[in-house]
C-alpha cells in the first residue's frame, strides 16, 4: 500500500459522497465484510446493507467534505474526515483495511460533532 493509492481511494470516496453518487460509492465496498459507520451501530456485512446505509445521503444538505490521510500501516489506512452539513461540522476517523488486491475489506468510522470555538 502506498500513499498515492490511499489518497486516490479516499478522494474517490469524497467525490462520490459529495456528489451523492451512491452507486459508485457503494462500489468501493464490494469486497467489504465489516462496515461500521459508528461504534454505536451494528456493523454491516453485505453489500445490500451497505447500499441501504448510503441511501440516506440523497436528502442531506452536504456543504463540504474533507478527508486527510493520517497513516498507512501495511494494508490499513487511517484518515480524518470533516463533514459540514446543515451548518454543523462533524468530524471523525476512518480505519480502512484492504486485501492484497487493494480492495476494501474492512471499514470503520468514529464520528462526533465538532466543537466550534
PyMOL commands that place a pseudoatom at each C-alpha (Angstrom):
pseudoatom trace, name=CA, resn=UNK, resi=1, chain=A, elem=C, hetatm=0, pos=[0.000, 0.000, 0.000]
pseudoatom trace, name=CA, resn=UNK, resi=2, chain=A, elem=C, hetatm=0, pos=[1.381, 3.399, -0.897]
pseudoatom trace, name=CA, resn=UNK, resi=3, chain=A, elem=C, hetatm=0, pos=[0.303, 6.981, -0.256]
pseudoatom trace, name=CA, resn=UNK, resi=4, chain=A, elem=C, hetatm=0, pos=[-0.775, 7.585, -3.871]
pseudoatom trace, name=CA, resn=UNK, resi=5, chain=A, elem=C, hetatm=0, pos=[-3.206, 4.655, -3.859]
pseudoatom trace, name=CA, resn=UNK, resi=6, chain=A, elem=C, hetatm=0, pos=[-4.588, 5.560, -0.417]
pseudoatom trace, name=CA, resn=UNK, resi=7, chain=A, elem=C, hetatm=0, pos=[-5.142, 9.220, -1.298]
pseudoatom trace, name=CA, resn=UNK, resi=8, chain=A, elem=C, hetatm=0, pos=[-6.705, 8.295, -4.651]
pseudoatom trace, name=CA, resn=UNK, resi=9, chain=A, elem=C, hetatm=0, pos=[-9.130, 5.878, -2.954]
pseudoatom trace, name=CA, resn=UNK, resi=10, chain=A, elem=C, hetatm=0, pos=[-10.064, 8.473, -0.311]
pseudoatom trace, name=CA, resn=UNK, resi=11, chain=A, elem=C, hetatm=0, pos=[-10.553, 11.141, -2.996]
pseudoatom trace, name=CA, resn=UNK, resi=12, chain=A, elem=C, hetatm=0, pos=[-12.941, 8.848, -4.872]
pseudoatom trace, name=CA, resn=UNK, resi=13, chain=A, elem=C, hetatm=0, pos=[-14.889, 8.269, -1.652]
pseudoatom trace, name=CA, resn=UNK, resi=14, chain=A, elem=C, hetatm=0, pos=[-15.051, 12.023, -1.036]
pseudoatom trace, name=CA, resn=UNK, resi=15, chain=A, elem=C, hetatm=0, pos=[-16.141, 12.796, -4.608]
pseudoatom trace, name=CA, resn=UNK, resi=16, chain=A, elem=C, hetatm=0, pos=[-18.859, 10.129, -4.678]
pseudoatom trace, name=CA, resn=UNK, resi=17, chain=A, elem=C, hetatm=0, pos=[-20.135, 11.168, -1.239]
pseudoatom trace, name=CA, resn=UNK, resi=18, chain=A, elem=C, hetatm=0, pos=[-20.214, 14.897, -2.045]
pseudoatom trace, name=CA, resn=UNK, resi=19, chain=A, elem=C, hetatm=0, pos=[-21.905, 14.295, -5.413]
pseudoatom trace, name=CA, resn=UNK, resi=20, chain=A, elem=C, hetatm=0, pos=[-24.342, 11.808, -3.844]
pseudoatom trace, name=CA, resn=UNK, resi=21, chain=A, elem=C, hetatm=0, pos=[-23.169, 9.190, -6.353]
pseudoatom trace, name=CA, resn=UNK, resi=22, chain=A, elem=C, hetatm=0, pos=[-24.413, 6.231, -4.343]
pseudoatom trace, name=CA, resn=UNK, resi=23, chain=A, elem=C, hetatm=0, pos=[-23.699, 3.540, -6.942]
pseudoatom trace, name=CA, resn=UNK, resi=24, chain=A, elem=C, hetatm=0, pos=[-20.026, 4.444, -7.268]
pseudoatom trace, name=CA, resn=UNK, resi=25, chain=A, elem=C, hetatm=0, pos=[-19.647, 4.998, -3.529]
pseudoatom trace, name=CA, resn=UNK, resi=26, chain=A, elem=C, hetatm=0, pos=[-21.056, 1.564, -2.772]
pseudoatom trace, name=CA, resn=UNK, resi=27, chain=A, elem=C, hetatm=0, pos=[-18.847, 0.012, -5.468]
pseudoatom trace, name=CA, resn=UNK, resi=28, chain=A, elem=C, hetatm=0, pos=[-15.831, 0.888, -3.297]
pseudoatom trace, name=CA, resn=UNK, resi=29, chain=A, elem=C, hetatm=0, pos=[-17.133, -1.634, -0.748]
pseudoatom trace, name=CA, resn=UNK, resi=30, chain=A, elem=C, hetatm=0, pos=[-17.866, -4.646, -2.993]
pseudoatom trace, name=CA, resn=UNK, resi=31, chain=A, elem=C, hetatm=0, pos=[-15.485, -6.906, -1.013]
pseudoatom trace, name=CA, resn=UNK, resi=32, chain=A, elem=C, hetatm=0, pos=[-16.148, -5.351, 2.402]
pseudoatom trace, name=CA, resn=UNK, resi=33, chain=A, elem=C, hetatm=0, pos=[-17.256, -7.839, 5.065]
pseudoatom trace, name=CA, resn=UNK, resi=34, chain=A, elem=C, hetatm=0, pos=[-17.176, -5.406, 8.031]
pseudoatom trace, name=CA, resn=UNK, resi=35, chain=A, elem=C, hetatm=0, pos=[-18.678, -1.920, 7.595]
pseudoatom trace, name=CA, resn=UNK, resi=36, chain=A, elem=C, hetatm=0, pos=[-19.496, 0.243, 10.611]
pseudoatom trace, name=CA, resn=UNK, resi=37, chain=A, elem=C, hetatm=0, pos=[-20.220, 3.968, 10.425]
pseudoatom trace, name=CA, resn=UNK, resi=38, chain=A, elem=C, hetatm=0, pos=[-20.232, 4.479, 14.191]
pseudoatom trace, name=CA, resn=UNK, resi=39, chain=A, elem=C, hetatm=0, pos=[-19.241, 2.236, 17.093]
pseudoatom trace, name=CA, resn=UNK, resi=40, chain=A, elem=C, hetatm=0, pos=[-22.823, 2.558, 18.338]
pseudoatom trace, name=CA, resn=UNK, resi=41, chain=A, elem=C, hetatm=0, pos=[-24.434, 0.709, 15.447]
pseudoatom trace, name=CA, resn=UNK, resi=42, chain=A, elem=C, hetatm=0, pos=[-24.386, -2.898, 14.329]
pseudoatom trace, name=CA, resn=UNK, resi=43, chain=A, elem=C, hetatm=0, pos=[-21.751, -3.474, 11.632]
pseudoatom trace, name=CA, resn=UNK, resi=44, chain=A, elem=C, hetatm=0, pos=[-22.909, -4.440, 8.161]
pseudoatom trace, name=CA, resn=UNK, resi=45, chain=A, elem=C, hetatm=0, pos=[-21.525, -7.466, 6.372]
pseudoatom trace, name=CA, resn=UNK, resi=46, chain=A, elem=C, hetatm=0, pos=[-23.297, -7.442, 2.999]
pseudoatom trace, name=CA, resn=UNK, resi=47, chain=A, elem=C, hetatm=0, pos=[-23.229, -5.076, 0.037]
pseudoatom trace, name=CA, resn=UNK, resi=48, chain=A, elem=C, hetatm=0, pos=[-27.018, -4.793, 0.248]
pseudoatom trace, name=CA, resn=UNK, resi=49, chain=A, elem=C, hetatm=0, pos=[-26.805, -3.459, 3.825]
pseudoatom trace, name=CA, resn=UNK, resi=50, chain=A, elem=C, hetatm=0, pos=[-24.044, -1.023, 2.852]
pseudoatom trace, name=CA, resn=UNK, resi=51, chain=A, elem=C, hetatm=0, pos=[-26.098, 0.189, -0.120]
pseudoatom trace, name=CA, resn=UNK, resi=52, chain=A, elem=C, hetatm=0, pos=[-29.113, 0.728, 2.130]
pseudoatom trace, name=CA, resn=UNK, resi=53, chain=A, elem=C, hetatm=0, pos=[-26.982, 2.775, 4.548]
pseudoatom trace, name=CA, resn=UNK, resi=54, chain=A, elem=C, hetatm=0, pos=[-25.742, 5.012, 1.724]
pseudoatom trace, name=CA, resn=UNK, resi=55, chain=A, elem=C, hetatm=0, pos=[-29.290, 5.827, 0.576]
pseudoatom trace, name=CA, resn=UNK, resi=56, chain=A, elem=C, hetatm=0, pos=[-29.650, 8.399, 3.378]
pseudoatom trace, name=CA, resn=UNK, resi=57, chain=A, elem=C, hetatm=0, pos=[-27.217, 10.817, 1.677]
pseudoatom trace, name=CA, resn=UNK, resi=58, chain=A, elem=C, hetatm=0, pos=[-29.782, 11.579, -1.044]
pseudoatom trace, name=CA, resn=UNK, resi=59, chain=A, elem=C, hetatm=0, pos=[-31.528, 14.115, 1.185]
pseudoatom trace, name=CA, resn=UNK, resi=60, chain=A, elem=C, hetatm=0, pos=[-28.534, 15.526, 3.046]
pseudoatom trace, name=CA, resn=UNK, resi=61, chain=A, elem=C, hetatm=0, pos=[-27.502, 19.154, 2.674]
pseudoatom trace, name=CA, resn=UNK, resi=62, chain=A, elem=C, hetatm=0, pos=[-23.779, 18.472, 2.213]
pseudoatom trace, name=CA, resn=UNK, resi=63, chain=A, elem=C, hetatm=0, pos=[-21.796, 21.707, 2.195]
pseudoatom trace, name=CA, resn=UNK, resi=64, chain=A, elem=C, hetatm=0, pos=[-18.226, 20.420, 2.389]
pseudoatom trace, name=CA, resn=UNK, resi=65, chain=A, elem=C, hetatm=0, pos=[-16.240, 17.237, 2.913]
pseudoatom trace, name=CA, resn=UNK, resi=66, chain=A, elem=C, hetatm=0, pos=[-12.556, 16.992, 3.773]
pseudoatom trace, name=CA, resn=UNK, resi=67, chain=A, elem=C, hetatm=0, pos=[-10.646, 13.733, 4.110]
pseudoatom trace, name=CA, resn=UNK, resi=68, chain=A, elem=C, hetatm=0, pos=[-6.996, 13.680, 5.185]
pseudoatom trace, name=CA, resn=UNK, resi=69, chain=A, elem=C, hetatm=0, pos=[-4.781, 10.619, 5.174]
pseudoatom trace, name=CA, resn=UNK, resi=70, chain=A, elem=C, hetatm=0, pos=[-3.091, 10.287, 8.578]
pseudoatom trace, name=CA, resn=UNK, resi=71, chain=A, elem=C, hetatm=0, pos=[-1.274, 6.952, 8.474]
pseudoatom trace, name=CA, resn=UNK, resi=72, chain=A, elem=C, hetatm=0, pos=[-0.606, 3.816, 6.459]
pseudoatom trace, name=CA, resn=UNK, resi=73, chain=A, elem=C, hetatm=0, pos=[0.357, 0.519, 8.096]
pseudoatom trace, name=CA, resn=UNK, resi=74, chain=A, elem=C, hetatm=0, pos=[0.618, -2.373, 5.668]
pseudoatom trace, name=CA, resn=UNK, resi=75, chain=A, elem=C, hetatm=0, pos=[-2.820, -2.643, 4.052]
pseudoatom trace, name=CA, resn=UNK, resi=76, chain=A, elem=C, hetatm=0, pos=[-4.523, -0.408, 6.628]
pseudoatom trace, name=CA, resn=UNK, resi=77, chain=A, elem=C, hetatm=0, pos=[-5.083, 3.333, 6.341]
pseudoatom trace, name=CA, resn=UNK, resi=78, chain=A, elem=C, hetatm=0, pos=[-6.221, 5.803, 8.978]
pseudoatom trace, name=CA, resn=UNK, resi=79, chain=A, elem=C, hetatm=0, pos=[-7.851, 9.025, 7.791]
pseudoatom trace, name=CA, resn=UNK, resi=80, chain=A, elem=C, hetatm=0, pos=[-9.529, 12.021, 9.379]
pseudoatom trace, name=CA, resn=UNK, resi=81, chain=A, elem=C, hetatm=0, pos=[-12.763, 13.293, 7.871]
pseudoatom trace, name=CA, resn=UNK, resi=82, chain=A, elem=C, hetatm=0, pos=[-14.739, 16.502, 8.357]
pseudoatom trace, name=CA, resn=UNK, resi=83, chain=A, elem=C, hetatm=0, pos=[-18.275, 16.940, 7.051]
pseudoatom trace, name=CA, resn=UNK, resi=84, chain=A, elem=C, hetatm=0, pos=[-20.146, 20.244, 7.003]
pseudoatom trace, name=CA, resn=UNK, resi=85, chain=A, elem=C, hetatm=0, pos=[-23.862, 19.580, 6.703]
pseudoatom trace, name=CA, resn=UNK, resi=86, chain=A, elem=C, hetatm=0, pos=[-26.804, 21.798, 7.636]
pseudoatom trace, name=CA, resn=UNK, resi=87, chain=A, elem=C, hetatm=0, pos=[-24.287, 24.339, 9.009]
pseudoatom trace, name=CA, resn=UNK, resi=88, chain=A, elem=C, hetatm=0, pos=[-22.979, 21.773, 11.517]
pseudoatom trace, name=CA, resn=UNK, resi=89, chain=A, elem=C, hetatm=0, pos=[-19.455, 20.360, 11.425]
pseudoatom trace, name=CA, resn=UNK, resi=90, chain=A, elem=C, hetatm=0, pos=[-18.945, 16.661, 12.091]
pseudoatom trace, name=CA, resn=UNK, resi=91, chain=A, elem=C, hetatm=0, pos=[-15.562, 15.013, 12.275]
pseudoatom trace, name=CA, resn=UNK, resi=92, chain=A, elem=C, hetatm=0, pos=[-14.185, 11.586, 12.800]
pseudoatom trace, name=CA, resn=UNK, resi=93, chain=A, elem=C, hetatm=0, pos=[-11.635, 8.940, 11.965]
pseudoatom trace, name=CA, resn=UNK, resi=94, chain=A, elem=C, hetatm=0, pos=[-11.721, 6.144, 9.407]
pseudoatom trace, name=CA, resn=UNK, resi=95, chain=A, elem=C, hetatm=0, pos=[-9.909, 2.829, 9.760]
pseudoatom trace, name=CA, resn=UNK, resi=96, chain=A, elem=C, hetatm=0, pos=[-9.914, 1.140, 6.350]
pseudoatom trace, name=CA, resn=UNK, resi=97, chain=A, elem=C, hetatm=0, pos=[-8.297, -2.211, 5.568]
pseudoatom trace, name=CA, resn=UNK, resi=98, chain=A, elem=C, hetatm=0, pos=[-7.551, -3.575, 2.111]
pseudoatom trace, name=CA, resn=UNK, resi=99, chain=A, elem=C, hetatm=0, pos=[-6.689, -7.036, 0.840]
pseudoatom trace, name=CA, resn=UNK, resi=100, chain=A, elem=C, hetatm=0, pos=[-3.622, -7.801, -1.291]
pseudoatom trace, name=CA, resn=UNK, resi=101, chain=A, elem=C, hetatm=0, pos=[-5.637, -6.850, -4.400]
pseudoatom trace, name=CA, resn=UNK, resi=102, chain=A, elem=C, hetatm=0, pos=[-6.247, -3.364, -2.901]
pseudoatom trace, name=CA, resn=UNK, resi=103, chain=A, elem=C, hetatm=0, pos=[-9.968, -3.971, -2.398]
pseudoatom trace, name=CA, resn=UNK, resi=104, chain=A, elem=C, hetatm=0, pos=[-11.577, -2.570, 0.741]
pseudoatom trace, name=CA, resn=UNK, resi=105, chain=A, elem=C, hetatm=0, pos=[-12.447, -5.428, 3.096]
pseudoatom trace, name=CA, resn=UNK, resi=106, chain=A, elem=C, hetatm=0, pos=[-12.973, -3.516, 6.382]
pseudoatom trace, name=CA, resn=UNK, resi=107, chain=A, elem=C, hetatm=0, pos=[-14.353, -0.019, 7.002]
pseudoatom trace, name=CA, resn=UNK, resi=108, chain=A, elem=C, hetatm=0, pos=[-14.878, 1.510, 10.421]
pseudoatom trace, name=CA, resn=UNK, resi=109, chain=A, elem=C, hetatm=0, pos=[-15.673, 5.102, 11.315]
pseudoatom trace, name=CA, resn=UNK, resi=110, chain=A, elem=C, hetatm=0, pos=[-15.769, 7.029, 14.557]
pseudoatom trace, name=CA, resn=UNK, resi=111, chain=A, elem=C, hetatm=0, pos=[-17.948, 10.125, 14.384]
pseudoatom trace, name=CA, resn=UNK, resi=112, chain=A, elem=C, hetatm=0, pos=[-18.618, 13.138, 16.564]
pseudoatom trace, name=CA, resn=UNK, resi=113, chain=A, elem=C, hetatm=0, pos=[-19.955, 16.663, 16.287]
pseudoatom trace, name=CA, resn=UNK, resi=114, chain=A, elem=C, hetatm=0, pos=[-17.067, 19.083, 16.027]
pseudoatom trace, name=CA, resn=UNK, resi=115, chain=A, elem=C, hetatm=0, pos=[-16.765, 21.770, 18.677]
pseudoatom trace, name=CA, resn=UNK, resi=116, chain=A, elem=C, hetatm=0, pos=[-16.607, 25.303, 17.266]
pseudoatom trace, name=CA, resn=UNK, resi=117, chain=A, elem=C, hetatm=0, pos=[-14.543, 27.754, 19.312]
for i in range(1, 117): cmd.bond("trace and resi %d" % i, "trace and resi %d" % (i + 1))
show_as sticks, trace
zoom trace
